[in-house]
Amino acid sequence: MRLDEKEVQQLLSKYKLPSGLIDYSSFCGNIDHVFSDVADPYAIIENSKSSSVFKDEEKDTILAILDAIRNEIKFKRVLIKPQFQDYDRTKNCHVTTEQFRRVLKELRLIPPS
């Protein structure tokens, strides 16, 4: 499973903070939610801390992307939070857009180029 550039942009807009940083902690929590017994993906998006406003079509796309990432993470049994923590020098659970992309590339969720 690899994300294309449009899907990566949608992920970035979902988790981007007003400061421009990416809230990877929310991303990791969302992805790790797959290991919970109950997961309502629509509630996850509705209750998101994201400042972005999504149309229904965009919500469906984001849900599909997150579901694909969850399945890949579950299949590979990858711990994703430590990857982000390597870039989070201030320990505030935020990384830059480029660092977010870099982690997704390291996890082979997006193409290396």
ZADO-1210 file (C-alpha; in nm, 4 decimals, padded with zeros to 6 digits):
<atoms>
<atom x="00.0000" y="00.0000" z="00.0000" code="MET" pos="1"/>
<atom x="00.1467" y="00.3328" z="-00.1072" code="ARG" pos="2"/>
<atom x="-00.0142" y="00.6725" z="-00.0842" code="LEU" pos="3"/>
<atom x="-00.0079" y="00.9082" z="-00.3769" code="ASP" pos="4"/>
<atom x="00.0775" y="01.2775" z="-00.3409" code="GLU" pos="5"/>
<atom x="-00.2878" y="01.3857" z="-00.3199" code="LYS" pos="6"/>
<atom x="-00.3539" y="01.1425" z="-00.0355" code="GLU" pos="7"/>
<atom x="-00.0432" y="01.2603" z="00.1489" code="VAL" pos="8"/>
<atom x="-00.1618" y="01.6207" z="00.1141" code="GLN" pos="9"/>
<atom x="-00.4998" y="01.5250" z="00.2598" code="GLN" pos="10"/>
<atom x="-00.3310" y="01.3568" z="00.5553" code="LEU" pos="11"/>
<atom x="-00.1120" y="01.6606" z="00.6106" code="LEU" pos="12"/>
<atom x="-00.4099" y="01.8964" z="00.6054" code="SER" pos="13"/>
<atom x="-00.5950" y="01.6790" z="00.8565" code="LYS" pos="14"/>
<atom x="-00.3165" y="01.6797" z="01.1129" code="TYR" pos="15"/>
<atom x="-00.1673" y="02.0240" z="01.0461" code="LYS" pos="16"/>
<atom x="-00.1826" y="02.2664" z="01.3378" code="LEU" pos="17"/>
<atom x="-00.2253" y="02.6425" z="01.3006" code="PRO" pos="18"/>
<atom x="00.1487" y="02.6712" z="01.3713" code="SER" pos="19"/>
<atom x="00.2163" y="02.4669" z="01.0561" code="GLY" pos="20"/>
<atom x="00.3483" y="02.1663" z="01.2486" code="LEU" pos="21"/>
<atom x="00.1960" y="01.8188" z="01.2166" code="ILE" pos="22"/>
<atom x="00.0339" y="01.6637" z="01.5248" code="ASP" pos="23"/>
<atom x="00.1784" y="01.3142" z="01.4880" code="TYR" pos="24"/>
<atom x="00.0441" y="01.2083" z="01.8284" code="SER" pos="25"/>
<atom x="-00.3139" y="01.2369" z="01.7019" code="SER" pos="26"/>
<atom x="-00.2149" y="01.0546" z="01.3836" code="PHE" pos="27"/>
<atom x="-00.0567" y="00.7699" z="01.5828" code="CYS" pos="28"/>
<atom x="-00.3548" y="00.7528" z="01.8180" code="GLY" pos="29"/>
<atom x="-00.5873" y="00.7352" z="01.5223" code="ASN" pos="30"/>
<atom x="-00.3855" y="00.4592" z="01.3583" code="ILE" pos="31"/>
<atom x="-00.3447" y="00.2648" z="01.6841" code="ASP" pos="32"/>
<atom x="-00.7195" y="00.2804" z="01.7396" code="HIS" pos="33"/>
<atom x="-00.7456" y="-00.0236" z="01.5111" code="VAL" pos="34"/>
<atom x="-00.6280" y="-00.2346" z="01.8019" code="PHE" pos="35"/>
<atom x="-00.9250" y="-00.1218" z="02.0088" code="SER" pos="36"/>
<atom x="-01.2403" y="-00.3337" z="02.0240" code="ASP" pos="37"/>
<atom x="-01.4642" y="-00.0504" z="01.9125" code="VAL" pos="38"/>
<atom x="-01.3695" y="00.1922" z="01.6416" code="ALA" pos="39"/>
<atom x="-01.6100" y="00.4339" z="01.4765" code="ASP" pos="40"/>
<atom x="-01.4091" y="00.5982" z="01.1974" code="PRO" pos="41"/>
<atom x="-01.6671" y="00.8722" z="01.1405" code="TYR" pos="42"/>
<atom x="-01.6571" y="00.9668" z="01.5085" code="ALA" pos="43"/>
<atom x="-01.2774" y="00.9778" z="01.4904" code="ILE" pos="44"/>
<atom x="-01.2920" y="01.2326" z="01.2098" code="ILE" pos="45"/>
<atom x="-01.5729" y="01.4327" z="01.3696" code="GLU" pos="46"/>
<atom x="-01.3902" y="01.4521" z="01.7034" code="ASN" pos="47"/>
<atom x="-01.0533" y="01.5215" z="01.5453" code="SER" pos="48"/>
<atom x="-00.8485" y="01.8132" z="01.6723" code="LYS" pos="49"/>
<atom x="-00.7866" y="01.9079" z="01.3120" code="SER" pos="50"/>
<atom x="-00.8537" y="02.2667" z="01.2153" code="SER" pos="51"/>
<atom x="-00.9334" y="02.1556" z="00.8610" code="SER" pos="52"/>
<atom x="-01.2872" y="02.1396" z="00.7300" code="VAL" pos="53"/>
<atom x="-01.3617" y="01.8445" z="00.5044" code="PHE" pos="54"/>
<atom x="-01.6413" y="01.7815" z="00.2607" code="LYS" pos="55"/>
<atom x="-01.8138" y="01.4414" z="00.2770" code="ASP" pos="56"/>
<atom x="-01.6156" y="01.3174" z="-00.0229" code="GLU" pos="57"/>
<atom x="-01.2896" y="01.4262" z="00.1415" code="GLU" pos="58"/>
<atom x="-01.3912" y="01.2570" z="00.4677" code="LYS" pos="59"/>
<atom x="-01.4479" y="00.9324" z="00.2801" code="ASP" pos="60"/>
<atom x="-01.1056" y="00.9645" z="00.1181" code="THR" pos="61"/>
<atom x="-00.9364" y="01.0336" z="00.4533" code="ILE" pos="62"/>
<atom x="-01.1164" y="00.7357" z="00.6090" code="LEU" pos="63"/>
<atom x="-01.0011" y="00.5117" z="00.3257" code="ALA" pos="64"/>
<atom x="-00.6422" y="00.6368" z="00.3603" code="ILE" pos="65"/>
<atom x="-00.6387" y="00.5877" z="00.7377" code="LEU" pos="66"/>
<atom x="-00.7947" y="00.2431" z="00.7032" code="ASP" pos="67"/>
<atom x="-00.5300" y="00.1420" z="00.4484" code="ALA" pos="68"/>
<atom x="-00.2523" y="00.2708" z="00.6755" code="ILE" pos="69"/>
<atom x="-00.4028" y="00.0908" z="00.9755" code="ARG" pos="70"/>
<atom x="-00.4146" y="-00.2355" z="00.7828" code="ASN" pos="71"/>
<atom x="-00.0553" y="-00.1951" z="00.6666" code="GLU" pos="72"/>
<atom x="00.0669" y="-00.1100" z="01.0186" code="ILE" pos="73"/>
<atom x="-00.1276" y="-00.4022" z="01.1637" code="LYS" pos="74"/>
<atom x="00.0004" y="-00.6431" z="00.8965" code="PHE" pos="75"/>
<atom x="00.3635" y="-00.5343" z="00.9379" code="LYS" pos="76"/>
<atom x="00.3309" y="-00.5011" z="01.3183" code="ARG" pos="77"/>
<atom x="00.5108" y="-00.1689" z="01.3099" code="VAL" pos="78"/>
<atom x="00.5315" y="00.0692" z="01.6042" code="LEU" pos="79"/>
<atom x="00.4830" y="00.4095" z="01.4469" code="ILE" pos="80"/>
<atom x="00.5101" y="00.6493" z="01.7383" code="LYS" pos="81"/>
<atom x="00.8820" y="00.5854" z="01.8052" code="PRO" pos="82"/>
<atom x="00.9535" y="00.6776" z="01.4421" code="GLN" pos="83"/>
<atom x="00.7957" y="01.0184" z="01.4964" code="PHE" pos="84"/>
<atom x="00.9571" y="01.0640" z="01.8368" code="GLN" pos="85"/>
<atom x="01.2985" y="01.0409" z="01.6710" code="ASP" pos="86"/>
<atom x="01.2209" y="01.3719" z="01.4964" code="TYR" pos="87"/>
<atom x="01.0412" y="01.5341" z="01.7900" code="ASP" pos="88"/>
<atom x="01.3322" y="01.6945" z="01.9717" code="ARG" pos="89"/>
<atom x="01.1103" y="01.9193" z="02.1868" code="THR" pos="90"/>
<atom x="00.8882" y="01.6260" z="02.2931" code="LYS" pos="91"/>
<atom x="00.5689" y="01.8204" z="02.2151" code="ASN" pos="92"/>
<atom x="00.4187" y="01.5502" z="01.9858" code="CYS" pos="93"/>
<atom x="00.4539" y="01.7712" z="01.6790" code="HIS" pos="94"/>
<atom x="00.6775" y="01.7394" z="01.3744" code="VAL" pos="95"/>
<atom x="00.7205" y="01.9422" z="01.0586" code="THR" pos="96"/>
<atom x="00.5456" y="01.8494" z="00.7363" code="THR" pos="97"/>
<atom x="00.8726" y="01.7228" z="00.5907" code="GLU" pos="98"/>
<atom x="00.9455" y="01.5118" z="00.8980" code="GLN" pos="99"/>
<atom x="00.5949" y="01.3611" z="00.8766" code="PHE" pos="100"/>
<atom x="00.6577" y="01.2731" z="00.5119" code="ARG" pos="101"/>
<atom x="00.9982" y="01.1294" z="00.5993" code="ARG" pos="102"/>
<atom x="00.8479" y="00.8948" z="00.8591" code="VAL" pos="103"/>
<atom x="00.5825" y="00.7771" z="00.6122" code="LEU" pos="104"/>
<atom x="00.8624" y="00.7119" z="00.3617" code="LYS" pos="105"/>
<atom x="01.0672" y="00.5220" z="00.6222" code="GLU" pos="106"/>
<atom x="00.7626" y="00.3085" z="00.6955" code="LEU" pos="107"/>
<atom x="00.7221" y="00.2579" z="00.3200" code="ARG" pos="108"/>
<atom x="00.3708" y="00.3965" z="00.3217" code="LEU" pos="109"/>
<atom x="00.4540" y="00.6494" z="00.0494" code="ILE" pos="110"/>
<atom x="00.6976" y="00.6213" z="-00.2395" code="PRO" pos="111"/>
<atom x="01.0551" y="00.7305" z="-00.1651" code="PRO" pos="112"/>
<atom x="01.0543" y="00.9956" z="-00.4390" code="SER" pos="113"/>
</atoms>
